Amino acid sequence: MGLVNECLRPFVHVVGFTNSLERKFRWLSFPGLIRGIGIIHFFVFVLILFNPDTLNLFRFNREAMAEGEYWRVISFIAIPPITPVGMPLLMTLFMFFLLKITFLISDSLEHAWGEFRTSLYVYATLSCIILANFWQGPVFAGGGGLILYQVVFIAFATLFPNIEFRLFLILPIKIGILAIILGIITLLQCFQGWQVAAHVALTFLPYLVWALPRFCRLYAARGKATARRAAFQRASIPEGSTFHKCDQCDATDASHPERDFRVTEDGRELCDACLESPPATPEP
């Protein structure tokens, strides 16, 4: 049984970077960048499997940088999100599945965005993670690989929310649901303190800059589509063919589609406006 099903049409269309920007900075494009990061994580995983002390050489450490270990500025990104601690065989199996998922994310993002835009997103995310570590320190355990996967995964889930993962190779679950769960967990982590909240906000800044304007446009487009659909339905109903009619003001579901109609105890059908209005007092 496959780990995931076929890719579906993206939820949000290609991001709107100008073509002139891509022509000028095409040299920044790195085909298969996310794939390459996943392969590095796998090799570092194997290295840690045979020598666990190697993990400390990759960690972000400002004191060690001051002593000349400058590679730690970026080397913490190579720490895999899964480390072979406790159960090496099981962790190795999880790392293999994670590598397959990384390849899927890489190919899907490059298909939706293109190699240049995908590379810029990864560069921006890595830069924000490094700035956050210098600003607040590495507040999350597991190194930069895990945080990078979170930001990339949420972008992938935003584009393709209907892809189904096979949890334990059996249980199907849509990736959009997993992204919502991950987002809730990330928000709960922010309540640990303002340092953690600032670290998360800076780390997810590239995703917020990309996603928030598109969600706002999507919400506005859905509102316009709902209004057009309601107007079309009102215009398409033949004259005289109504399902509800108020016995007091003669309003119908065609003339006033926003009203609700109820049948009273005496058998009269009234709209909500007439039901809420006080009864008329008879003249003496």
C-alpha positions in Angstrom: 0.0 0.0 0.0 1.4 3.4 -1.0 2.4 5.9 1.6 0.5 8.7 -0.2 -2.1 8.9 -2.9 -1.9 10.9 -6.2 -1.3 14.6 -6.0 -4.4 16.8 -6.4 -4.8 20.2 -7.9 -3.2 22.9 -5.7 -5.4 24.9 -3.3 -3.5 28.2 -3.8 -2.2 29.0 -7.3 1.4 29.9 -8.2 2.8 32.8 -6.2 3.0 36.1 -8.0 6.7 36.9 -8.2 7.5 39.1 -11.2 9.1 37.4 -14.2 11.7 40.1 -14.3 12.9 39.2 -10.8 13.4 35.6 -11.8 15.3 36.6 -14.9 17.7 38.8 -13.0 18.3 36.4 -10.1 18.0 33.0 -11.9 21.4 32.0 -10.4 19.7 31.7 -7.1 17.6 28.8 -8.3 18.6 25.5 -6.8 16.8 22.6 -8.5 15.8 19.9 -5.9 17.0 22.0 -2.9 14.6 20.4 -0.5 15.5 17.0 -1.8 19.2 17.8 -1.2 18.5 18.9 2.4 16.6 15.7 3.0 19.5 13.6 1.7 21.9 15.6 3.9 19.7 14.8 6.9 19.7 11.1 6.0 23.5 11.0 5.9 23.9 12.9 9.1 21.4 10.5 10.6 23.6 7.6 9.6 26.6 9.4 11.0 24.9 10.0 14.3 23.8 6.3 14.3 27.4 5.1 14.3 28.8 8.0 16.4 26.2 9.7 18.7 28.8 12.3 19.9 28.9 13.8 16.3 25.5 15.4 17.0 27.2 18.0 19.3 29.4 19.2 16.4 26.3 20.4 14.5 24.5 22.2 17.2 24.1 26.0 17.2 26.4 27.4 19.9 27.3 31.0 20.1 30.1 30.5 22.6 31.7 27.9 20.2 31.3 30.3 17.3 33.2 33.0 19.3 36.1 30.5 19.6 36.3 30.0 15.9 33.7 27.2 15.1 32.0 29.3 12.5 30.4 26.4 10.7 27.8 26.2 13.5 26.1 29.3 12.0 24.5 27.0 9.4 25.5 23.4 10.4 22.6 23.1 12.8 20.3 22.9 9.8 21.9 19.6 8.9 20.6 18.0 12.2 17.8 15.6 11.1 14.4 16.0 12.6 14.7 12.3 13.8 17.8 11.1 15.7 18.6 7.4 16.3 18.3 7.6 20.1 16.7 4.7 22.0 15.3 2.6 19.2 17.7 2.9 16.2 15.9 0.4 13.9 12.5 2.0 14.3 14.0 5.5 14.0 15.8 4.4 10.8 12.5 3.2 9.4 10.8 6.6 10.3 13.7 8.4 8.7 13.3 6.4 5.5 9.6 7.4 5.3 10.4 11.0 6.1 12.9 11.0 3.2 10.2 9.8 0.8 7.8 12.5 2.1 10.6 15.1 1.7 11.0 14.1 -2.0 7.2 14.4 -2.4 7.2 17.9 -0.8 10.1 19.0 -3.0 8.6 17.9 -6.2 5.2 19.3 -5.4 6.4 22.7 -4.4 8.6 23.0 -7.5 5.7 21.9 -9.6 3.4 24.6 -8.1 5.9 27.4 -7.6 8.9 26.6 -9.8 12.5 26.0 -8.8 13.3 29.7 -8.4 10.4 30.5 -6.1 10.8 27.3 -4.1 14.5 28.1 -3.6 13.7 31.7 -2.4 11.2 30.3 0.1 13.8 27.9 1.5 16.5 30.6 1.6 14.1 33.0 3.4 13.2 30.4 5.9 16.8 29.4 6.7 17.7 33.1 7.1 14.8 33.7 9.5 15.8 30.6 11.5 19.4 31.8 11.8 18.3 35.3 12.8 15.9 33.8 15.4 18.7 31.7 16.9 21.0 34.7 17.2 18.2 36.8 18.6 16.6 34.4 21.1 18.8 31.3 20.9 17.8 27.8 19.8 14.6 27.5 21.9 13.5 24.2 20.3 15.2 20.9 20.8 16.0 18.9 17.7 18.0 21.5 15.8 17.1 23.5 12.7 16.1 20.5 10.5 12.8 20.0 12.4 11.8 23.7 12.3 12.7 23.9 8.6 10.5 20.9 7.9 7.6 22.5 9.8 7.7 25.7 7.7 8.0 23.8 4.4 5.4 21.2 5.4 2.8 23.9 6.2 3.4 25.6 2.8 3.0 22.2 1.1 -0.2 21.5 3.0 -1.6 24.9 2.1 -1.1 24.1 -1.6 -2.2 20.5 -1.5 -4.5 20.0 1.5 -6.3 17.0 0.0 -3.3 14.7 -0.4 -3.8 11.7 1.9 -1.0 10.3 4.0 -1.2 6.7 5.1 -0.4 6.7 8.8 1.2 3.4 9.7 0.6 2.5 6.1 -3.1 1.9 6.9 -5.0 5.0 8.2 -5.7 7.6 5.6 -5.6 11.2 6.8 -5.6 14.4 4.7 -2.5 16.5 4.9 -4.5 19.6 5.6 -5.7 18.1 8.9 -2.1 17.3 9.9 -1.1 20.9 9.1 -4.0 22.2 11.3 -2.8 19.9 14.2 0.8 21.1 13.7 -0.3 24.7 13.7 -2.3 24.3 17.0 0.8 22.6 18.6 3.0 25.5 17.4 0.6 28.1 18.8 0.5 26.3 22.1 4.3 26.4 22.3 4.1 30.1 22.0 2.5 30.3 25.5 5.8 29.1 27.0 7.1 32.7 26.9 7.6 35.7 24.7 11.0 34.4 23.6 9.5 31.3 22.1 6.7 33.3 20.6 9.2 35.7 19.0 11.2 32.8 17.7 8.1 31.2 16.1 6.9 34.5 14.6 10.3 35.1 13.0 10.7 31.6 11.8 7.3 31.4 10.2 7.5 34.9 8.7 8.2 33.7 5.1 5.1 31.6 5.2 2.9 34.4 6.7 4.1 36.9 4.1 3.2 34.4 1.3 0.0 32.9 2.7 -1.9 35.7 4.5 -2.6 37.9 1.5 -3.7 34.9 -0.5 -6.1 33.7 2.2 -7.6 37.3 2.4 -8.1 37.3 -1.4 -9.6 33.8 -1.3 -12.0 34.9 1.5 -13.1 37.9 -0.5 -13.5 35.9 -3.7 -15.7 33.4 -1.9 -17.9 36.2 -0.6 -18.3 37.6 -4.1 -19.1 34.1 -5.5 -21.7 33.5 -2.8 -23.4 36.9 -3.6 -23.4 36.1 -7.3 -24.8 32.7 -6.7 -27.6 34.1 -4.5 -28.4 36.7 -7.2 -28.5 34.1 -9.9 -30.8 31.9 -7.9 -33.2 34.7 -7.2 -33.2 35.6 -10.9 -33.7 32.0 -12.0 -36.8 31.3 -9.9 -40.0 31.7 -12.1 -42.4 34.3 -11.1 -45.1 33.0 -8.8 -43.3 29.8 -7.9 -42.4 30.2 -4.3 -42.2 27.8 -1.4 -42.9 30.1 1.5 -45.2 33.2 1.7 -45.9 35.3 4.7 -49.6 35.6 5.5 -49.1 39.0 7.0 -46.8 41.0 4.7 -46.9 38.7 1.6 -43.1 38.4 1.6 -41.9 35.2 -0.1 -38.6 33.3 -0.1 -38.0 34.6 -3.7 -38.5 38.3 -2.8 -36.8 38.1 0.6 -34.4 35.1 0.6 -32.7 36.4 3.7 -35.8 35.8 5.9 -36.8 32.7 7.7 -40.4 31.5 7.6 -42.3 29.7 10.4 -45.7 28.2 10.8 -47.5 29.4 14.0 -49.8 27.4 16.2 -52.9 28.7 14.4 -51.6 27.5 11.1 -50.4 30.8 9.7 -47.0 31.1 7.9 -45.1 34.2 9.0 -41.7 35.5 8.2 -39.2 36.3 11.0 -39.7 40.0 10.6 -43.4 39.7 11.2 -42.8 37.3 14.1 -40.5 39.7 15.8 -42.7 42.8 15.3 -45.4 43.5 18.0 -49.0 42.7 17.0 -51.1 45.7 15.8 -53.6 46.9 18.3 -57.1 47.3 17.0 -58.6 50.8 16.8 -61.3 51.6 19.3 
